[in-house]
Amino acid sequence: MLYDKVTPFAGLYAYNETDNNASSSPHFKQALSELYRASDKLKFESSEIL
């Protein structure tokens, strides 16, 4: 999976740092969408399926 394939709106590179470790439903959906697309739609389920 190449996370560089997508525009990182969810900020997963900086996630889980002391001041940035909370998520919400929209953030989770965005992060899942980015991971799904970065894996060429092979490694994760789309948010619509979930």
Secondary structure as GFF3:
##gff-version 3
##sequence-region A 1 50
A	DSSP	three_ten_helix	3	5	.	.	.	ID=ss1
A	DSSP	alpha_helix	25	38	.	.	.	ID=ss2
###
